Each structure stands twice: as C-alpha cells, then as structure tokens.
Amino acid sequence: MSFKNIKNKTMKLRYIGLIGLLVGFNACNEPEDVIVEVEGEEIVEAEAPALTAGSADFSNYVAVGNSLTAGYTDGALFKASQENSMTNMLANKFALVGGGAFIQPLMNDNFGGLLAGGGQIQETRFVFNGTGPQRLIELNPGAIPTTDIFVNNPSGPFNNMGVPGAKAIHMVFPGYGNPANLPNASPYFVRMTGTTPDASILEMAMAQNPTFFTLWAGNNDVLGFATSGGDETDPITPKAQFDAAISALVAGLTSGGAKGVIANIPYVATIPHFTTVPYNPLDPANPDFAPQIPTLNSVFGAINQVFTALGETNRIIEFSETEASGVVILDENLDDLTVQIAGALGGSAEFKAFVVSLGLPEQAAPLVAGLLGQTYGQARQATESDLLVLPSSNFIATIDNDNIAALMDQGLPINLAGQFSANGVTLPLGDKWVLTPEEQAVLNTATDEFNVTIKSAADGAGLAFVDANSLMKQIANGGIADGDFILTSDLVTGGAFSLDGVHPTAKGYAILANQFLKAIDATYGSNFESSESLLNIIDYPTNYSVSLQ
C-alpha cells in the first residue's frame, strides 16, 4: 500500500478558476450617490442630510482590541492591512465630524511577519497562488520581514491599541508588552510599550484620555481553544476571569466620560477556518486512493467486527468505492476500547491468518492486535457534524514518520509501519485537527456566556453595541449584500474572509465598520447612514498582490 497522494484531488483543485472571480470583484460599477424619488413623470434627486456626530465626540478616538482591531489579515499584520483596518476606516469617517489623527504602530513592510533580534518569529502573509493560499516567502524567498521588535520601534501614543493574539484578560495584564516576559508577552505589544514596558493595553489607552473608543475583546478567549482542535493546549478563559476583564475594560475606558461602541464574539463555526476542509475528502475517483480501498476495508473489517460485537456500530470504519469517505479521527469522547480490540483480535484464528498474509509470522498476532487496539481504541470516521481545521488540508494523507519509527521499534517492518502511518486514513487524526460536536458545544456555551457579559457591560455603561455574532452568521448563511457585492464566508471566493480563514478581507472590515457606524447612529444620534457616509466596499481590496512590498 502507498498512501503518499491519496488525498481527494478536489482538495487541491477546489480553488482553480478563482482568479477570474477575484478579478470580477473589482469590475462592479460605482453605486449612485443620490437618492432618487419618482414623483409622477419627474425624477427628483433628493440631497442627503449633512453629516453630524450627534452626542459623540470623536476628537480623540482610541481603539482597544485584538487582531481584528489591529487590521490583521491573510495570516499576518502588514502596512497595507493596517491602513485598511476597520478602526482606521472608522477614524477616517470620524475625521469628517471633528475626529483627530489616528496613529497606528505601522509595520515596516507589506511582507508581514516579525523578527526578534534578527530571527523570524512570525510568518509572512498568505497570498493566492492560483489554486489556494500560500505563504508569501514560499513564492518570493526575498520577502523576508524587516520589522524587528527590538529595533527602531515606532513611538506612540497609539490610537490603535489592537494587539494580535490578545485575550480580554491580556488587555488588563501588566507586563504583556515587556520583552523580558517573552514568549508569554505579545511581540506586537512589545513594539508599542516603549519606555513603559509593564503598562497594560488598558493603561496605555486610558493615558490618552479618549473621548470615544471601540472595544472588541474576547474572540481569542475562545478562538485559541478552537484553532487547536480543543486539545486544551490553549484552554477557554474561565468565565470569572473573562467577566472581570470586560468589567475592568469598560470601567476604565468610560472613566473619563468617553462614549464608545463594543462588539460581541462570533461563533467559530461561522468562519471558513472551520468550514472549508470537508469531513470526507477521501475520494475513490482519486487513482492513488482507489486501489487501496479493498485492502483498507480488509484491515478495518476485523476491527469493525469487534465494534459490532460491542454494540459500537457508530465507530465502524469503511471506505466507499463509489462516494467520498470521511477521514479517520481520534475522538476522546469515546470509551477507550483498546483492551477489547486487542483481546478479541489476538485470540482470533482468522486474525492470525490475516497477520500471516501481511508477511509476518503467526506469533506476531498478539503484537499486531495490541498495536491496532492502541491505534483505534478511540477512533471513528468523521461525519458532517465534525469540523476540520483549515491546516488539516495539507496534513491529511501525509505519512507520519514519527509513527513509522515507533511501529518499527515495536517490531514491524518499514513497509507495514508506513502503511499504518497515513494521517487520517490508517492513522487517526489527532485532537488538534478536529472539533468534535462535543467540543463545538463547549465553545458555543462559552461564547454565549461571554456574549451575555459583553452585552450587559454595554447596556450598563450606555454604550453602542454591535452584534458581530449575528452578522457573521448572516455572512455564513447565504452572505450579506452591500451595493453590487454579496460577501460570503467561502474561502478565497467569498470576499468576506482573508486567506487565513479567520480574519476579514479589507472588504470584510468595511462591512464591519459600517455595522459599527450604524450602531453609533442608533445610540448617539449621529447620521453616518442617512447622510450616505457609510463606507463603500468597492473602495477596498479583496486580496493583496504578491508584488506588494
């Protein structure tokens, strides 16, 4: 058996033809700038009312948040993305009604990525290579980051206090930007703290005496758990800590009388990082995979008999010769049947014959039975209820060399060790690659609880509120229309999300900025919408060129 290239070819070809679609995004016509009313035979052009700030004072706007505030996109932070950040868009609109300068801690280039003392610590941005996302440096080896967190950092104060990776609890934590605390500190915040390395994000924001603020916090308090497949390497923030952080942020930012707007947290299942890779990428139309199916079903047939005998038919692993099949995953919510599998197989004469057919002596049957028990004791095939993380698309069906070495140490020859080391096929995908329904439920419960906290804090302080969760659900379920565009959550072609599958495109940020402006209108009596002063998403790019430096 060879599993080198058995991945569903549609996973590699799913983006073919997308360049034309992306070009088409910029071919739309400008919308009308006037309101047209029809009175009988006459067409009357009605002038929009003059823009007013209402009761809001935008003279000193400070934005507090994480990567969504900073302008992160395509898997990196870079100059163009910061200039097209949602918060910079808002600042440009605020400037029309008395808003002041909006200073950002700009990166040195458009490559993305960070250096620390000359060594690279953050990746360059993703670009579209014609078939899918790829890191810029892989296409252009000269695209080496020039932003070093220890050299020539920009001087503040900064109106954009968005720090990629920051959780709500980090925003009130002193020392989060102190280089002495790396790697637990944020390298992005290290660039911003200057002579006050122990100042918190909140303290640096309050020191500017803002008259108006935006606060979007909490996404990373659940997102880290999600992007790591719920494997607990990045646990969800405890609710008591989250509540205390949001309370401190709102109390601090409003302490000088500033007005502001706060947004809640979207469900992770609304973003393409978790919805792009299908649960069933193993396609019998793939000539590298099809020949392996009979052998695979023979191997799993013996294990399936054990599952059936134990009443665990939901664990049966079988690959279809006519339809795409689900990958094999490790599900830690299942009872561990390691002992039962090993015992049942080890005592089976039929299994001993199968072991001999593999080229092993009959005496190896107990060894092989034990290894199969260890491997499939908590295994099953993925279903449509499972969410595979985006990076799994480059991992499924690859060969795990560490597993080969471990099996050889147990006495298997290299050819058999390789056959049982195909990720997601003969070797179950580990926890970090999949969000099971149980893990999704944990995430949704935490998100709901955190959103209650955020909404209560907004209402209690009289702040404007943006239901980002509802907006993202709308984008995921059919898309949202804006002028000549319909933005969806499809990766690459949808227009709303960048190539990392988590952060918006510039167009997506413009959609979000408009929601913030509408919320400000509703709470403070401004009229960005009725004065036709919302952002026009046609003015913003969907993807950035490979040649952008």
N, C-alpha and C positions, 0 to 999 in steps of 0.2 A: 504493500500500500504506500502511496505517496500523497501527502496532503499539502504539498507546497503551494498549490494555486487553486484550491477547491472553493475559494470564496465565490459567492454569487457575482458573476460579471456585471450584473446590474448595479452592484455597489460601486464599481469603478466607472460605469458608464452613465450613472444617474444624472451627471451634470453636463453631458455632451449636448451641445446646442444652446447652452445658456448664455454664451457670449452675445448672440443676437438678441436675446431677450433683454440682457442688461443694457445693450446699446439702445434698445427700444424705449427703456425707461426715460431717456433724455430726449426723446423725439416728440414728446407731447406738446401741445400748444399752450401758451400762457392763458390762464383764465381771465375773464373780464374783470375790470377794475371798477365797474359801476353797477349799481342796482338798476335793473330795467323793469319798469312798470308799464303795463299796457292799459291805456285809457281810450276805449273806443278804437279809432283808427290811428291814434297818436302813440308814439313811443316816447316816454318821458324818462330821462336819466336823472335819478334822484341822487343827490350828494349824500355821502355818509357823514354822520356827525363827527365833530372834531374829537380827537383822542383826548381823554382825560384820565388822570391817575386815581380819581375818586379820593378815598381817605388814605390811600397808601402813599408812603414817602419812599421813593426809590433812590434817593440821593446817595445812599451808601449800602449797596446790596452785597451781601455775603452769602455764599452757597456752602452748605455743610453736607457731606455725604461720602459716598464711596466711589467706585469706578464709574458708576452711572452719572455721577456729578462731575467727575474729572474729565469725562469725554472718551473713556476707554472704548476701543472698537477694534475689530479684526484681531483680537488677541493681544493687543498692545496699547500703549499710550504714546502718541507722537504729536508733533506740532499741528498738523492739519486736523487731527481728531480733536485736539483741544480747542482749536479755533472754531470747530463745528460742534463743540459740546452743547448740550441742552442749556446749560447755565449761561454760556456765552451768548447763545441765541436770545435767552431771556434778557440778559443785560443790554443787548443791542436794542431790544424793544423798550426796555425801561428808560434808556437814554433819550427816547422821544418825549418823555414826560418828566424830565428832571433827573434821570439816573446819571450817576457819575461813572468814572473809569472802573473797569473790571479787570483787575490784574490777575494773571494766571501764572503758575510756575511752569512755563513752557519748557518742553524738552528741546534738545539741541538739534534734532533732525527729524526726518519723517520715516526713518527705518524702524523705529520702535526699539524696545529692549533697553536694558540698563547695564552699566559696568560698575564694578566696585573695585577701585584700585587697579583698573585695567582688565580685570577678569569679568567675563559676562555672567550676569546673574538673572537676567530676564530675556525672554525670546523676542526676536523681531516680529513684526506684524505678519498676519496672513495676507496672501494675495490670491487672486483667482488665476489658476494656471491653464485654464481651458477646459478642465474636467472637474476640478474641485479646489478646496483650499490647500495652500502650501505655504510654508514659512518663506518669507522674502529672501532670507540669506541662502536658502537652498537653490533659488533661481539666480540670485545675484550674490556670489561669495564676497563681493566688495561691500555689501550692505552691513557693515559692522557698526554697531551702536557707538555713538560718540558722547552719550550722556553718562557721565561718571558721577555717582552720588558723593564722591569725596573731592571732586574738583569743580571749581567755578560754578557753584550752585547759584541760582537766581536769588535775588534779595526781595523780601516782602515789605510790607504785609501783602498777603494774597487774598483777593476776594473769593477766588475759587479754592475752597478748602476741601475739595473732594480728594480722597485718598484711596486708590485702588486696593482692594483686599480688606479694607477696614470694616469690622463689625461694629454694631452700635456700642458695645462695651469698650471697643478700642478708642472710640471718639472722646471718651471721658477719661482715658487712661493716661497718666503722666509717664513720659519716657517712651511713648510709642514711636517717636521720631528721633530717639537718641541712638546714634550709631554704635554706642557701646552695648546696646541691647540686641543688636542683630544676632541671629536671624529672627528673633521674636519681634523686633521692631519692623516698621514698614520702610523699605528702601525709598519709596516715593515720598514718604513723610520726612525722611532724613534730609531730603533736598530742601524742605520748606522751613525747618525749625531754626536754622541759622544759629544765632547766639543764645537761643533758649531751647536747648535740645530736650529738656524734660517737660516743656509745655505740652498740654494736650491739644487736640484738634479744637475742642470746645473753647479752651482758654484763648487760643490764638484767634478764634473767630470773635469772641466777646471783646477782646482787646481792641478791636476795630470799631466798637460802638455802632454796630449795624443799625440802620433804620428799617431795613427789610431783609428777610432771609428766606431761603428754601432749605428744607431738610428732607433728605431721602435716605433713611437709615434702616438697617435690618435685613436687607437682602442677603448679605453674606452670613448672617446668623443662621440661615437655613441652607444657603447655596453650597457651602463647603461640604456639608453632610451629603448633599445630593450629588455633586460632581465626583465625589469619592465613592459613589455607589452605596452609601450608607454603611460603609465598613468601619465607622466610628473612629477613623484617624482624624477626622475634623467634626467633632460632635456638635449637635444643635445647642445653641446657647440656652442655659437654664432660664426659665421664664422669669424668675425673680430678678436675675441679673439684667435681663433684657428690659423689664419694666423699669428698673431703677435707672438704667442708662437713658431710656427715652424720656423719663421724667426729668432727669438732670439736664438733658439737651434742651428740652423745651423751656424749662425754667430759666436756664442760663441765657438762651437766645432772646427770650422775651423780657429779661430783667430790666433792660433799659428802655422798654416801651416799644420795641420793634414789632412790626407786624410781619407775617410770613405765611408760607404755604408748606404743607407736609404731605408726603405721599406714602402709600402703604406698599406691601410686598406682594408681587405676583406669585402664583403657583408655579413651581418649576416645570410642571407638565405642559405649560403654555409656551415654552421656549424650545427652539429646534435642537439645542444641545441634547435633549432627551427624546426627541420625536423623529429624528432624521434616520437613524440606523434601524432597519426593520428587525423585528424579532426573528424573522425567518429568512435569512439571507442565503441559505444553502440550497442552491437551485440545481435540479437534475439536468437542466439544459446546459450546464457547465461541463464541458468534456473532461475537465480534470477531476471533477467530483463524481460524475455519474458512474464511472467504472468501480468506484469504491463502495457504492451503496450496498450491494449484496453482502460483501464482507463485513461492513459495519453492522448491518442488521443481523448477521450471524453472530457476531461478537456480543451485541446487546441482547440477542434473543435469550441467551442463558440468564442474563441478569433480569430481563423482563419477566421470566418465569418466576423468579423469586419475588419480584414486586407483585405479581398477580397472586401468588400464594399468600402473601401477607396482606392482601386487600389494598395495595398501594398502586392501583392502576393509573393514577394521575402522574406517576413517575416513569411510566413506560417511555423508552427512548426508541424511536423508529424513524427512519429516513424514507421519505416518499420518492418513488421513481417517476412520479407524474407532477408533483407540486413542490413548491419551495418548503423546506423544513426549518423548524426552529433550531437555534443553537442549543447546545447542552450547557447548562449553568449549574453552579453551586447555589443551593438555597438553604441558608442557615436556619430558616423557619421550619424546615422539615425535621422529623425524627431521624436520628443517625442510625442507619441500618447496616453499618459496617460489619458488625459481628454476624448478623443474619445472612448477609450476602456471602461472606467468606465461608461460613459453616455449610450453607446449602450447596455452594459450588464445590467446595473441597471434598464433599462426600459423594459427589455425583460421578458415576461411571461415564456418563455421556460427556461431562465436562473434561474428564481425564483424556478422553479420545480427542476432544477439541484441542486440548493443550498439545497433544502429540502432533496434531495437524499443523500446529504453528511451528513445528520443528524442535520442540522441547521434549525432554524425557517425561514419562508419566509421573515421575517423582516430583516434578516441578508444579504439579497441580495445586497443592496447598499454598505454595508461594504465589502463584498467579491469582488464585482465589482471594488470598489476603490483599493483594495489590488492587484487585478490582473492587473489593469491599471498601478499601480506604478511598479509592477514587470516586466511587459512585454511591457511597453511603448517604449522601445528602444531595444527590444530583437529580435533575429532571430536564426536560426540554422547555425552552422559553415559550410563552404564549403571548397573545396580543395584549395581555394585561401587564407585561413586563416592559420596562423602559431601558434600552441600552444607551449608555453614554456615547457621545459623539466620537471620542478617540477609539472606541472599540472597532470602528470600521477599518482601521489599519492593523488590528490585532487579531481579529477572528481568522482562523485557519492558518495562522502562522505557527511555526514549530517552537516549542518551549525547550530550549537547550538545557536549562537547569533541570527540568523534569526528566529529560533523556539521561542526564548524568545520574540523577537519583535512582532511576529504574535500573541503570546498568550496575550501580552499586548494590542493588538487590539481587543481581544475577541475570537480568535479561540481556540478551544480545542487542547490539546497537540498532539493528533493523526493527526489532519488536519495540524497543524503547521509543524509537522515532514514531512508529505507528500509533502509539498510545500517548503522543505528546502534541497533537494538533489542537490548538486552543479553540474551544467552543465546539469541537467535533468529537474527539476522543478524550480530551482533557477539559473538564468543565470550566467555564469562565468563572473566575473568582468574584467575590462580592463587589469589588470596586468597579466592575464593568456593567453592573445591572442594578436597577432599582426594582425590587420586587413589589407587588401590591401592598404587602405589609409595611415596607419602608416608605412607600408613597403615602400611606395613611398616616404614618408618624409625621412626615413632612407637612402634609396638609393640616393636620391638627395643630402643629406648632405655628404654621403660617396664619391660620385662623386666630389663634390666641394672640399672636404678636400684632395682627391687624386690629383686633379689638383694642389693644393697648394704644396703638398709634391713633386710631380714630378718637378714642376717649381723650387722649392728650390734645389733639387738635381742637376738639369741641370745647374742652375745658379752658383752653387758652384763647378761644375765639379765632383760631387760625383757619385759613382756607385749606381745603382738603382735596387731594387728587386720588381717586380710586384706580390706581395703576393696575391692580389685580383684574378689575373688570375690563379695563382697556386691553390688557394682554390676552384675556380670554376671548375678547371680540376679534383681535387680530388672528388668534389661533383658530377660531371657528368661522372661517369664511373671509376674514380680512376686514379692513376698515378703509372706507373711501375718503379721499381728500383731493378735491379738484379732479384732475384727469387720472389719478392714480388709485389703485386698490392695493394696499400693502397687506401681505400675509406673513405667516411665520415660516414659510418654506425657506430652507437654507439656500442661499445664493439667488434663487429666482424670486423670492417673496418680497424683497426690498425693505422689509422692516428690520431684519436682523443681520448683523455682520457675519463675517466668515468664521467667527469663533462659536456661533450658535447661542451665545448668551447676551451679548451687548448689541444695542441697536446700531444700525447704519446712521449716517447723518440725516437721512430722510426719516428714519425711525425716531431719532432725537427731536426732529422738528415736530413730528406728531405729538410726542410727549410734551414739548414746550408749549404747544397750542393748548393742551389739556391743562397745564399749569396756568396759562393766561386766562382761560375760561373760568377756572376756579377762583382766580384773583378777582375777576369781574364780578362773580357771584357773591363774594364775601366783602369786597372793599369798594364796590361801586365804580370801578374802572370800566372802560368800554373797549378793550382791545378787539373783541369780536365784532361788536356792532359798528365800530369805526373802520372795519376792514383792515385792522392792523395785525391780524394773526400772521404767522409765518407761511410762506408759500413753499411747499416741499419741493417744488421743481427747482428751486434755487440751490438745492443741496445734493451732493453726490450719493450714489448707492455704494460704489466701490472705488477704492483708490488705486491709481496706476502703479504698476511695478516700477516705473521710472521715477516716481515721486521721491525726491530726496529732501 
